[in-house]
């Protein structure tokens, strides 16, 4: 068996400054619970824009011949 690297797919969510922290938390929790996403990175920019990078593992099924 060879060494396998874990591959991820990513999704970026943007929230304007008008969205409350509790609404952002709720949205991220829903993605984690129902879509199996995990938080990879989050940034709050000057001006209040919030971005969150979510990731989840890509599961590949190996075929045997």
mmCIF file of the N, C-alpha and C atoms, coordinates in Angstrom:
data_MODEL
# 
_entry.id   MODEL 
# 
loop_
_atom_site.group_PDB 
_atom_site.id 
_atom_site.type_symbol 
_atom_site.label_atom_id 
_atom_site.label_alt_id 
_atom_site.label_comp_id 
_atom_site.label_asym_id 
_atom_site.label_entity_id 
_atom_site.label_seq_id 
_atom_site.pdbx_PDB_ins_code 
_atom_site.Cartn_x 
_atom_site.Cartn_y 
_atom_site.Cartn_z 
_atom_site.occupancy 
_atom_site.B_iso_or_equiv 
_atom_site.pdbx_formal_charge 
_atom_site.auth_seq_id 
_atom_site.auth_comp_id 
_atom_site.auth_asym_id 
_atom_site.auth_atom_id 
_atom_site.pdbx_PDB_model_num 
ATOM 1   N N  . UNK A 1 1  ? 0.842   -1.180 0.000   1.00 0.00 ? 1  UNK A N  1 
ATOM 2   C CA . UNK A 1 1  ? 0.000   0.000  0.000   1.00 0.00 ? 1  UNK A CA 1 
ATOM 3   C C  . UNK A 1 1  ? 0.881   1.236  0.000   1.00 0.00 ? 1  UNK A C  1 
ATOM 4   N N  . UNK A 1 2  ? 0.513   2.203  -0.824  1.00 0.00 ? 2  UNK A N  1 
ATOM 5   C CA . UNK A 1 2  ? 1.287   3.429  -0.907  1.00 0.00 ? 2  UNK A CA 1 
ATOM 6   C C  . UNK A 1 2  ? 0.740   4.506  0.010   1.00 0.00 ? 2  UNK A C  1 
ATOM 7   N N  . UNK A 1 3  ? 1.523   5.529  0.128   1.00 0.00 ? 3  UNK A N  1 
ATOM 8   C CA . UNK A 1 3  ? 1.126   6.668  0.944   1.00 0.00 ? 3  UNK A CA 1 
ATOM 9   C C  . UNK A 1 3  ? 0.059   7.468  0.201   1.00 0.00 ? 3  UNK A C  1 
ATOM 10  N N  . UNK A 1 4  ? -1.052  7.735  0.850   1.00 0.00 ? 4  UNK A N  1 
ATOM 11  C CA . UNK A 1 4  ? -2.125  8.493  0.203   1.00 0.00 ? 4  UNK A CA 1 
ATOM 12  C C  . UNK A 1 4  ? -2.251  9.850  0.866   1.00 0.00 ? 4  UNK A C  1 
ATOM 13  N N  . UNK A 1 5  ? -2.446  10.850 0.039   1.00 0.00 ? 5  UNK A N  1 
ATOM 14  C CA . UNK A 1 5  ? -2.668  12.198 0.557   1.00 0.00 ? 5  UNK A CA 1 
ATOM 15  C C  . UNK A 1 5  ? -4.163  12.436 0.684   1.00 0.00 ? 5  UNK A C  1 
ATOM 16  N N  . UNK A 1 6  ? -4.531  13.143 1.714   1.00 0.00 ? 6  UNK A N  1 
ATOM 17  C CA . UNK A 1 6  ? -5.932  13.477 1.896   1.00 0.00 ? 6  UNK A CA 1 
ATOM 18  C C  . UNK A 1 6  ? -6.268  14.667 1.013   1.00 0.00 ? 6  UNK A C  1 
ATOM 19  N N  . UNK A 1 7  ? -7.331  14.542 0.249   1.00 0.00 ? 7  UNK A N  1 
ATOM 20  C CA . UNK A 1 7  ? -7.773  15.636 -0.615  1.00 0.00 ? 7  UNK A CA 1 
ATOM 21  C C  . UNK A 1 7  ? -9.019  16.264 -0.008  1.00 0.00 ? 7  UNK A C  1 
ATOM 22  N N  . UNK A 1 8  ? -9.118  17.570 -0.156  1.00 0.00 ? 8  UNK A N  1 
ATOM 23  C CA . UNK A 1 8  ? -10.250 18.318 0.369   1.00 0.00 ? 8  UNK A CA 1 
ATOM 24  C C  . UNK A 1 8  ? -10.913 19.119 -0.733  1.00 0.00 ? 8  UNK A C  1 
ATOM 25  N N  . UNK A 1 9  ? -12.196 19.320 -0.574  1.00 0.00 ? 9  UNK A N  1 
ATOM 26  C CA . UNK A 1 9  ? -12.896 20.303 -1.394  1.00 0.00 ? 9  UNK A CA 1 
ATOM 27  C C  . UNK A 1 9  ? -13.199 21.483 -0.479  1.00 0.00 ? 9  UNK A C  1 
ATOM 28  N N  . UNK A 1 10 ? -13.238 22.665 -1.062  1.00 0.00 ? 10 UNK A N  1 
ATOM 29  C CA . UNK A 1 10 ? -13.400 23.889 -0.278  1.00 0.00 ? 10 UNK A CA 1 
ATOM 30  C C  . UNK A 1 10 ? -14.631 24.662 -0.709  1.00 0.00 ? 10 UNK A C  1 
ATOM 31  N N  . UNK A 1 11 ? -15.171 25.398 0.230   1.00 0.00 ? 11 UNK A N  1 
ATOM 32  C CA . UNK A 1 11 ? -16.292 26.305 -0.027  1.00 0.00 ? 11 UNK A CA 1 
ATOM 33  C C  . UNK A 1 11 ? -16.012 27.582 0.761   1.00 0.00 ? 11 UNK A C  1 
ATOM 34  N N  . UNK A 1 12 ? -16.193 28.722 0.109   1.00 0.00 ? 12 UNK A N  1 
ATOM 35  C CA . UNK A 1 12 ? -15.965 30.009 0.769   1.00 0.00 ? 12 UNK A CA 1 
ATOM 36  C C  . UNK A 1 12 ? -17.312 30.686 0.977   1.00 0.00 ? 12 UNK A C  1 
ATOM 37  N N  . UNK A 1 13 ? -17.574 31.062 2.222   1.00 0.00 ? 13 UNK A N  1 
ATOM 38  C CA . UNK A 1 13 ? -18.796 31.782 2.560   1.00 0.00 ? 13 UNK A CA 1 
ATOM 39  C C  . UNK A 1 13 ? -18.423 33.210 2.935   1.00 0.00 ? 13 UNK A C  1 
ATOM 40  N N  . UNK A 1 14 ? -19.169 34.176 2.408   1.00 0.00 ? 14 UNK A N  1 
ATOM 41  C CA . UNK A 1 14 ? -18.942 35.583 2.730   1.00 0.00 ? 14 UNK A CA 1 
ATOM 42  C C  . UNK A 1 14 ? -20.169 36.133 3.433   1.00 0.00 ? 14 UNK A C  1 
ATOM 43  N N  . UNK A 1 15 ? -19.920 36.921 4.463   1.00 0.00 ? 15 UNK A N  1 
ATOM 44  C CA . UNK A 1 15 ? -20.999 37.523 5.236   1.00 0.00 ? 15 UNK A CA 1 
ATOM 45  C C  . UNK A 1 15 ? -20.754 39.025 5.332   1.00 0.00 ? 15 UNK A C  1 
ATOM 46  N N  . UNK A 1 16 ? -21.697 39.838 4.876   1.00 0.00 ? 16 UNK A N  1 
ATOM 47  C CA . UNK A 1 16 ? -21.524 41.290 5.002   1.00 0.00 ? 16 UNK A CA 1 
ATOM 48  C C  . UNK A 1 16 ? -21.601 41.714 6.460   1.00 0.00 ? 16 UNK A C  1 
ATOM 49  N N  . UNK A 1 17 ? -21.189 42.925 6.730   1.00 0.00 ? 17 UNK A N  1 
ATOM 50  C CA . UNK A 1 17 ? -21.147 43.420 8.114   1.00 0.00 ? 17 UNK A CA 1 
ATOM 51  C C  . UNK A 1 17 ? -22.514 43.509 8.760   1.00 0.00 ? 17 UNK A C  1 
ATOM 52  N N  . UNK A 1 18 ? -23.577 43.488 7.952   1.00 0.00 ? 18 UNK A N  1 
ATOM 53  C CA . UNK A 1 18 ? -24.933 43.585 8.492   1.00 0.00 ? 18 UNK A CA 1 
ATOM 54  C C  . UNK A 1 18 ? -25.426 42.273 9.108   1.00 0.00 ? 18 UNK A C  1 
ATOM 55  N N  . UNK A 1 19 ? -24.714 41.165 8.855   1.00 0.00 ? 19 UNK A N  1 
ATOM 56  C CA . UNK A 1 19 ? -25.101 39.866 9.406   1.00 0.00 ? 19 UNK A CA 1 
ATOM 57  C C  . UNK A 1 19 ? -24.518 39.746 10.813  1.00 0.00 ? 19 UNK A C  1 
ATOM 58  N N  . UNK A 1 20 ? -25.338 39.362 11.763  1.00 0.00 ? 20 UNK A N  1 
ATOM 59  C CA . UNK A 1 20 ? -24.887 39.266 13.154  1.00 0.00 ? 20 UNK A CA 1 
ATOM 60  C C  . UNK A 1 20 ? -23.973 38.051 13.350  1.00 0.00 ? 20 UNK A C  1 
ATOM 61  N N  . UNK A 1 21 ? -23.188 38.113 14.413  1.00 0.00 ? 21 UNK A N  1 
ATOM 62  C CA . UNK A 1 21 ? -22.291 36.998 14.730  1.00 0.00 ? 21 UNK A CA 1 
ATOM 63  C C  . UNK A 1 21 ? -23.072 35.718 14.991  1.00 0.00 ? 21 UNK A C  1 
ATOM 64  N N  . UNK A 1 22 ? -24.220 35.838 15.633  1.00 0.00 ? 22 UNK A N  1 
ATOM 65  C CA . UNK A 1 22 ? -25.007 34.629 15.909  1.00 0.00 ? 22 UNK A CA 1 
ATOM 66  C C  . UNK A 1 22 ? -25.546 34.007 14.622  1.00 0.00 ? 22 UNK A C  1 
ATOM 67  N N  . UNK A 1 23 ? -25.897 34.834 13.638  1.00 0.00 ? 23 UNK A N  1 
ATOM 68  C CA . UNK A 1 23 ? -26.360 34.296 12.350  1.00 0.00 ? 23 UNK A CA 1 
ATOM 69  C C  . UNK A 1 23 ? -25.218 33.624 11.584  1.00 0.00 ? 23 UNK A C  1 
ATOM 70  N N  . UNK A 1 24 ? -24.027 34.203 11.668  1.00 0.00 ? 24 UNK A N  1 
ATOM 71  C CA . UNK A 1 24 ? -22.858 33.578 11.038  1.00 0.00 ? 24 UNK A CA 1 
ATOM 72  C C  . UNK A 1 24 ? -22.587 32.231 11.696  1.00 0.00 ? 24 UNK A C  1 
ATOM 73  N N  . UNK A 1 25 ? -22.598 32.212 13.020  1.00 0.00 ? 25 UNK A N  1 
ATOM 74  C CA . UNK A 1 25 ? -22.364 30.969 13.764  1.00 0.00 ? 25 UNK A CA 1 
ATOM 75  C C  . UNK A 1 25 ? -23.401 29.912 13.405  1.00 0.00 ? 25 UNK A C  1 
ATOM 76  N N  . UNK A 1 26 ? -24.648 30.330 13.292  1.00 0.00 ? 26 UNK A N  1 
ATOM 77  C CA . UNK A 1 26 ? -25.717 29.393 12.932  1.00 0.00 ? 26 UNK A CA 1 
ATOM 78  C C  . UNK A 1 26 ? -25.486 28.811 11.538  1.00 0.00 ? 26 UNK A C  1 
ATOM 79  N N  . UNK A 1 27 ? -25.112 29.654 10.578  1.00 0.00 ? 27 UNK A N  1 
ATOM 80  C CA . UNK A 1 27 ? -24.876 29.188 9.208   1.00 0.00 ? 27 UNK A CA 1 
ATOM 81  C C  . UNK A 1 27 ? -23.701 28.203 9.161   1.00 0.00 ? 27 UNK A C  1 
ATOM 82  N N  . UNK A 1 28 ? -22.621 28.531 9.879   1.00 0.00 ? 28 UNK A N  1 
ATOM 83  C CA . UNK A 1 28 ? -21.470 27.632 9.898   1.00 0.00 ? 28 UNK A CA 1 
ATOM 84  C C  . UNK A 1 28 ? -21.806 26.315 10.585  1.00 0.00 ? 28 UNK A C  1 
ATOM 85  N N  . UNK A 1 29 ? -22.598 26.364 11.636  1.00 0.00 ? 29 UNK A N  1 
ATOM 86  C CA . UNK A 1 29 ? -23.007 25.145 12.337  1.00 0.00 ? 29 UNK A CA 1 
ATOM 87  C C  . UNK A 1 29 ? -23.859 24.250 11.446  1.00 0.00 ? 29 UNK A C  1 
ATOM 88  N N  . UNK A 1 30 ? -24.742 24.848 10.672  1.00 0.00 ? 30 UNK A N  1 
ATOM 89  C CA . UNK A 1 30 ? -25.584 24.058 9.761   1.00 0.00 ? 30 UNK A CA 1 
ATOM 90  C C  . UNK A 1 30 ? -24.742 23.379 8.690   1.00 0.00 ? 30 UNK A C  1 
ATOM 91  N N  . UNK A 1 31 ? -23.763 24.095 8.133   1.00 0.00 ? 31 UNK A N  1 
ATOM 92  C CA . UNK A 1 31 ? -22.881 23.481 7.135   1.00 0.00 ? 31 UNK A CA 1 
ATOM 93  C C  . UNK A 1 31 ? -22.095 22.327 7.748   1.00 0.00 ? 31 UNK A C  1 
ATOM 94  N N  . UNK A 1 32 ? -21.647 22.506 8.980   1.00 0.00 ? 32 UNK A N  1 
ATOM 95  C CA . UNK A 1 32 ? -20.873 21.451 9.640   1.00 0.00 ? 32 UNK A CA 1 
ATOM 96  C C  . UNK A 1 32 ? -21.740 20.232 9.939   1.00 0.00 ? 32 UNK A C  1 
ATOM 97  N N  . UNK A 1 33 ? -22.942 20.469 10.439  1.00 0.00 ? 33 UNK A N  1 
ATOM 98  C CA . UNK A 1 33 ? -23.798 19.360 10.846  1.00 0.00 ? 33 UNK A CA 1 
ATOM 99  C C  . UNK A 1 33 ? -24.379 18.600 9.659   1.00 0.00 ? 33 UNK A C  1 
ATOM 100 N N  . UNK A 1 34 ? -24.881 19.316 8.677   1.00 0.00 ? 34 UNK A N  1 
ATOM 101 C CA . UNK A 1 34 ? -25.592 18.655 7.583   1.00 0.00 ? 34 UNK A CA 1 
ATOM 102 C C  . UNK A 1 34 ? -24.725 18.382 6.361   1.00 0.00 ? 34 UNK A C  1 
ATOM 103 N N  . UNK A 1 35 ? -23.676 19.165 6.171   1.00 0.00 ? 35 UNK A N  1 
ATOM 104 C CA . UNK A 1 35 ? -22.842 18.970 4.990   1.00 0.00 ? 35 UNK A CA 1 
ATOM 105 C C  . UNK A 1 35 ? -21.481 18.386 5.282   1.00 0.00 ? 35 UNK A C  1 
ATOM 106 N N  . UNK A 1 36 ? -21.208 18.099 6.566   1.00 0.00 ? 36 UNK A N  1 
ATOM 107 C CA . UNK A 1 36 ? -19.922 17.530 6.984   1.00 0.00 ? 36 UNK A CA 1 
ATOM 108 C C  . UNK A 1 36 ? -18.736 18.448 6.671   1.00 0.00 ? 36 UNK A C  1 
ATOM 109 N N  . UNK A 1 37 ? -18.957 19.756 6.686   1.00 0.00 ? 37 UNK A N  1 
ATOM 110 C CA . UNK A 1 37 ? -17.896 20.728 6.459   1.00 0.00 ? 37 UNK A CA 1 
ATOM 111 C C  . UNK A 1 37 ? -17.232 21.054 7.783   1.00 0.00 ? 37 UNK A C  1 
ATOM 112 N N  . UNK A 1 38 ? -15.948 21.410 7.722   1.00 0.00 ? 38 UNK A N  1 
ATOM 113 C CA . UNK A 1 38 ? -15.237 21.896 8.902   1.00 0.00 ? 38 UNK A CA 1 
ATOM 114 C C  . UNK A 1 38 ? -14.611 23.245 8.568   1.00 0.00 ? 38 UNK A C  1 
ATOM 115 N N  . UNK A 1 39 ? -14.454 24.065 9.581   1.00 0.00 ? 39 UNK A N  1 
ATOM 116 C CA . UNK A 1 39 ? -13.900 25.393 9.386   1.00 0.00 ? 39 UNK A CA 1 
ATOM 117 C C  . UNK A 1 39 ? -12.403 25.288 9.199   1.00 0.00 ? 39 UNK A C  1 
ATOM 118 N N  . UNK A 1 40 ? -11.913 25.782 8.058   1.00 0.00 ? 40 UNK A N  1 
ATOM 119 C CA . UNK A 1 40 ? -10.481 25.744 7.772   1.00 0.00 ? 40 UNK A CA 1 
ATOM 120 C C  . UNK A 1 40 ? -9.832  27.087 8.091   1.00 0.00 ? 40 UNK A C  1 
ATOM 121 N N  . UNK A 1 41 ? -10.561 28.186 7.850   1.00 0.00 ? 41 UNK A N  1 
ATOM 122 C CA . UNK A 1 41 ? -10.001 29.520 8.044   1.00 0.00 ? 41 UNK A CA 1 
ATOM 123 C C  . UNK A 1 41 ? -11.133 30.516 8.116   1.00 0.00 ? 41 UNK A C  1 
ATOM 124 N N  . UNK A 1 42 ? -10.944 31.567 8.899   1.00 0.00 ? 42 UNK A N  1 
ATOM 125 C CA . UNK A 1 42 ? -11.915 32.652 8.910   1.00 0.00 ? 42 UNK A CA 1 
ATOM 126 C C  . UNK A 1 42 ? -11.162 33.970 9.041   1.00 0.00 ? 42 UNK A C  1 
ATOM 127 N N  . UNK A 1 43 ? -11.686 35.002 8.376   1.00 0.00 ? 43 UNK A N  1 
ATOM 128 C CA . UNK A 1 43 ? -11.053 36.324 8.359   1.00 0.00 ? 43 UNK A CA 1 
ATOM 129 C C  . UNK A 1 43 ? -12.140 37.378 8.473   1.00 0.00 ? 43 UNK A C  1 
ATOM 130 N N  . UNK A 1 44 ? -11.846 38.406 9.263   1.00 0.00 ? 44 UNK A N  1 
ATOM 131 C CA . UNK A 1 44 ? -12.709 39.577 9.322   1.00 0.00 ? 44 UNK A CA 1 
ATOM 132 C C  . UNK A 1 44 ? -11.912 40.724 8.718   1.00 0.00 ? 44 UNK A C  1 
ATOM 133 N N  . UNK A 1 45 ? -12.419 41.291 7.635   1.00 0.00 ? 45 UNK A N  1 
ATOM 134 C CA . UNK A 1 45 ? -11.720 42.351 6.928   1.00 0.00 ? 45 UNK A CA 1 
ATOM 135 C C  . UNK A 1 45 ? -12.098 43.724 7.479   1.00 0.00 ? 45 UNK A C  1 
ATOM 136 N N  . UNK A 1 46 ? -11.252 44.698 7.181   1.00 0.00 ? 46 UNK A N  1 
ATOM 137 C CA . UNK A 1 46 ? -11.575 46.080 7.528   1.00 0.00 ? 46 UNK A CA 1 
ATOM 138 C C  . UNK A 1 46 ? -12.872 46.424 6.806   1.00 0.00 ? 46 UNK A C  1 
ATOM 139 N N  . UNK A 1 47 ? -13.801 47.018 7.499   1.00 0.00 ? 47 UNK A N  1 
ATOM 140 C CA . UNK A 1 47 ? -15.108 47.295 6.924   1.00 0.00 ? 47 UNK A CA 1 
ATOM 141 C C  . UNK A 1 47 ? -16.153 46.296 7.391   1.00 0.00 ? 47 UNK A C  1 
ATOM 142 N N  . UNK A 1 48 ? -15.709 45.194 8.010   1.00 0.00 ? 48 UNK A N  1 
ATOM 143 C CA . UNK A 1 48 ? -16.652 44.267 8.608   1.00 0.00 ? 48 UNK A CA 1 
ATOM 144 C C  . UNK A 1 48 ? -17.002 43.026 7.808   1.00 0.00 ? 48 UNK A C  1 
ATOM 145 N N  . UNK A 1 49 ? -16.532 42.902 6.574   1.00 0.00 ? 49 UNK A N  1 
ATOM 146 C CA . UNK A 1 49 ? -16.818 41.698 5.783   1.00 0.00 ? 49 UNK A CA 1 
ATOM 147 C C  . UNK A 1 49 ? -16.156 40.497 6.437   1.00 0.00 ? 49 UNK A C  1 
ATOM 148 N N  . UNK A 1 50 ? -16.912 39.416 6.592   1.00 0.00 ? 50 UNK A N  1 
ATOM 149 C CA . UNK A 1 50 ? -16.385 38.170 7.154   1.00 0.00 ? 50 UNK A CA 1 
ATOM 150 C C  . UNK A 1 50 ? -16.365 37.114 6.063   1.00 0.00 ? 50 UNK A C  1 
ATOM 151 N N  . UNK A 1 51 ? -15.266 36.374 5.980   1.00 0.00 ? 51 UNK A N  1 
ATOM 152 C CA . UNK A 1 51 ? -15.173 35.240 5.069   1.00 0.00 ? 51 UNK A CA 1 
ATOM 153 C C  . UNK A 1 51 ? -14.762 34.018 5.873   1.00 0.00 ? 51 UNK A C  1 
ATOM 154 N N  . UNK A 1 52 ? -15.367 32.902 5.527   1.00 0.00 ? 52 UNK A N  1 
ATOM 155 C CA . UNK A 1 52 ? -15.042 31.632 6.167   1.00 0.00 ? 52 UNK A CA 1 
ATOM 156 C C  . UNK A 1 52 ? -14.769 30.602 5.080   1.00 0.00 ? 52 UNK A C  1 
ATOM 157 N N  . UNK A 1 53 ? -13.643 29.918 5.207   1.00 0.00 ? 53 UNK A N  1 
ATOM 158 C CA . UNK A 1 53 ? -13.286 28.851 4.290   1.00 0.00 ? 53 UNK A CA 1 
ATOM 159 C C  . UNK A 1 53 ? -13.616 27.536 4.974   1.00 0.00 ? 53 UNK A C  1 
ATOM 160 N N  . UNK A 1 54 ? -14.481 26.760 4.340   1.00 0.00 ? 54 UNK A N  1 
ATOM 161 C CA . UNK A 1 54 ? -14.873 25.448 4.865   1.00 0.00 ? 54 UNK A CA 1 
ATOM 162 C C  . UNK A 1 54 ? -14.239 24.380 4.003   1.00 0.00 ? 54 UNK A C  1 
ATOM 163 N N  . UNK A 1 55 ? -13.949 23.249 4.608   1.00 0.00 ? 55 UNK A N  1 
ATOM 164 C CA . UNK A 1 55 ? -13.399 22.136 3.837   1.00 0.00 ? 55 UNK A CA 1 
ATOM 165 C C  . UNK A 1 55 ? -14.012 20.829 4.306   1.00 0.00 ? 55 UNK A C  1 
ATOM 166 N N  . UNK A 1 56 ? -13.993 19.857 3.407   1.00 0.00 ? 56 UNK A N  1 
ATOM 167 C CA . UNK A 1 56 ? -14.373 18.491 3.772   1.00 0.00 ? 56 UNK A CA 1 
ATOM 168 C C  . UNK A 1 56 ? -13.579 17.531 2.907   1.00 0.00 ? 56 UNK A C  1 
ATOM 169 N N  . UNK A 1 57 ? -13.373 16.349 3.452   1.00 0.00 ? 57 UNK A N  1 
ATOM 170 C CA . UNK A 1 57 ? -12.568 15.356 2.756   1.00 0.00 ? 57 UNK A CA 1 
ATOM 171 C C  . UNK A 1 57 ? -13.295 14.844 1.527   1.00 0.00 ? 57 UNK A C  1 
ATOM 172 N N  . UNK A 1 58 ? -12.517 14.630 0.491   1.00 0.00 ? 58 UNK A N  1 
ATOM 173 C CA . UNK A 1 58 ? -13.032 13.965 -0.702  1.00 0.00 ? 58 UNK A CA 1 
ATOM 174 C C  . UNK A 1 58 ? -12.732 12.479 -0.514  1.00 0.00 ? 58 UNK A C  1 
ATOM 175 N N  . UNK A 1 59 ? -13.780 11.685 -0.524  1.00 0.00 ? 59 UNK A N  1 
ATOM 176 C CA . UNK A 1 59 ? -13.612 10.242 -0.336  1.00 0.00 ? 59 UNK A CA 1 
ATOM 177 C C  . UNK A 1 59 ? -13.710 9.566  -1.693  1.00 0.00 ? 59 UNK A C  1 
ATOM 178 N N  . UNK A 1 60 ? -12.635 8.961  -2.076  1.00 0.00 ? 60 UNK A N  1 
ATOM 179 C CA . UNK A 1 60 ? -12.584 8.268  -3.363  1.00 0.00 ? 60 UNK A CA 1 
ATOM 180 C C  . UNK A 1 60 ? -12.699 6.763  -3.113  1.00 0.00 ? 60 UNK A C  1 
ATOM 181 N N  . UNK A 1 61 ? -13.521 6.136  -3.912  1.00 0.00 ? 61 UNK A N  1 
ATOM 182 C CA . UNK A 1 61 ? -13.708 4.685  -3.800  1.00 0.00 ? 61 UNK A CA 1 
ATOM 183 C C  . UNK A 1 61 ? -12.739 4.006  -4.735  1.00 0.00 ? 61 UNK A C  1 
ATOM 184 N N  . UNK A 1 62 ? -11.936 3.122  -4.170  1.00 0.00 ? 62 UNK A N  1 
ATOM 185 C CA . UNK A 1 62 ? -10.979 2.378  -4.995  1.00 0.00 ? 62 UNK A CA 1 
ATOM 186 C C  . UNK A 1 62 ? -11.678 1.190  -5.622  1.00 0.00 ? 62 UNK A C  1 
ATOM 187 N N  . UNK A 1 63 ? -11.386 1.010  -6.895  1.00 0.00 ? 63 UNK A N  1 
ATOM 188 C CA . UNK A 1 63 ? -11.943 -0.145 -7.588  1.00 0.00 ? 63 UNK A CA 1 
ATOM 189 C C  . UNK A 1 63 ? -10.885 -1.240 -7.657  1.00 0.00 ? 63 UNK A C  1 
ATOM 190 N N  . UNK A 1 64 ? -11.313 -2.445 -7.414  1.00 0.00 ? 64 UNK A N  1 
ATOM 191 C CA . UNK A 1 64 ? -10.395 -3.584 -7.543  1.00 0.00 ? 64 UNK A CA 1 
ATOM 192 C C  . UNK A 1 64 ? -10.726 -4.305 -8.831  1.00 0.00 ? 64 UNK A C  1 
ATOM 193 N N  . UNK A 1 65 ? -9.691  -4.714 -9.512  1.00 0.00 ? 65 UNK A N  1 
ATOM 194 C CA . UNK A 1 65 ? -9.877  -5.357 -10.809 1.00 0.00 ? 65 UNK A CA 1 
ATOM 195 C C  . UNK A 1 65 ? -10.071 -6.838 -10.672 1.00 0.00 ? 65 UNK A C  1 
# 
